[in-house]
Amino acid sequence: MRHLLDTKTLTRSDAIGILDVAEDMAATQQREVKKLPTLRGKTVVNLFFEDSTRTRISFEAAAKRLSADVINFSAKGSSVSKGESLQDTAQTLQAMGADAVVIRHGASGAPRTLATSGWITAGVINAGDGTHEHPTQALLDAFTLRKRTFGDASRGRDLEGLRVTIVGDILHSRVARSNVWLLTTLGAEVTLVAPPTLVPQDVSAWPATIRYDLDEAIAAEPDAVMMLRIQLERMNAAYFPTEREYSRTWGLDAERVSRLPAGSIVMHPGPMNRGLEISAEAADSPRSTVLEQVTNGVSVRMAVLYLLMAGERPTDEKEG
């Protein structure tokens, strides 16, 4: 694997390969000594043009547990905010000897530009670009879904036949886009539920069913319901009447959770707007995988960094 820029172009075998290596990484995280020497001497740069404490810390933890050196580069307050271009920044990272660059950027396509420009020889991982994609989030969601469904028999499996309902701000969500492509590639049936104002114009080209009624979607007995954060910071127009109205019509509360079939799980990529798209009872219920998703995110990002920088299946090596 040279770069990870999206899930749309990931093959089923590539996706399962990443999830299987993440299983290996998760196993190492159960040990007393969690650190592996695998990427010792390698340098990972977290290049974040947008704030995201959760994703950055997760990538940092993943890199450090593989013994890589980590440089955190925040564009805010840096020469980038004074007008330095992506090209100048990339060439600076090249001169520093970066082996992998984890980039989050407000412009859709920025990671691909970085990966294909010739400015840098490092592998590039997309940690979220505009409203385009967020591939490692989709991979950790698929990993969580697979683990909850198949337990210790997860390895090598896809998600054939599972029904996943994604609810909320589809329009602004790179998480929804990455999940639609990845989950479908892995065989799941995806349903999107949102107010008509929060459904993208190009959604007819997506391999998903569109609904506007959450109660109807719950009646269809999904195996997982993924609630998306309402991205109020991206909304400069009235996409729904009031937050209270949104919560009543499209929010997941305890009563709706009680109507889900046995074994169905509740997911959220975080951070959560408790009381808006998800109630505290739903977020904290035994069905919720929110904290598991955070834990699994480190294992999945370890797998991606490993495959990008070492390129082969890990052996059971311990820190020397």
Phi, psi and omega in degrees: 000125184267315179219163168232100186253335182197175173256345184300326182261003177286133174280164178300317182291323177296316181297314179296323178300316178296315181296323179292320176294325176298327174299316178299316180295319179299323179297323180291337183280356175272350182281166175293315176262110187273348189273139176246148181274007193307317185249027178300134181090352177267154180239126177250129177252125171269107184252097189248110176271350175233149177292137170193086183300317185297310183294318181296315180295322179296315177295322180296315178299317181299314181295318182291327178289342173263010177070018176282156170277141184238131172243121177264121183242108178262127183289338180289129179079003181260182178297339178297318181289346177266008173112002178294138184277167176300323179298314180298317180297316180299317182291329174295316180295322178299316181294333179279351178084033179295134177265332176214142177238122175262114187242131169242131187215146180288343181263124176299130178098352181300316179299321179295320177301315180297318185288330188251002187283335188083002180286338191214144179262352182293153169291145183243131176243126178280115177258023179120117178229115178051228175254028186271283183211164175212075193298322182290334175294316178297320179296319180289329176293316178296320178299315180296316180296317180295318181294315180294327184278316189248351178059228183288350179264023185289325191307133177082353185272150168259196183245030184309125174087349178287144180251119182241126178251123180251125192237133168128225187279072181295323186306315185262003193262111172288334177296316179298315181299310180299321181290321179303312183292314184291312183297322178294317177302325180274004173098000180282157173260123185251131173242134177253133179234127181195162167297149180306330181288344182249022175255127181296153180295327186269015188294338180296340179273355182273148178278064183211156175269138181254130173230159179242356185241113182295322181295323175296319181294321178293324179295338178280003173059064177289154175279337178210142173242120180254115179269134180259147177292135172285116187271075184302330182291343179262001186254111176250015178223169182274094181278340175207157189303303179214163177296324179296318179295318179300312182300320182293323187267321187236006179273151178263114180244180184299323182294317178292322177300321182295339180269355177288149179294157178302136179090347178289143184245159179246125183240157175201130182286345181073161348291151185269142165265088181297134181090352176253278180275344180211137179278162178300321181297319179291319182295328185256007183286161178299338178285340186289136178249016189304312181286326175299321179299320178296312178300313182294333179300323179293315180297318180294318180289328171300315181298315182295314178299318180299310183293328179287322191253337179248327167076009178218168183290135184290146169265171184277064185270145180246157180298129180265000000 
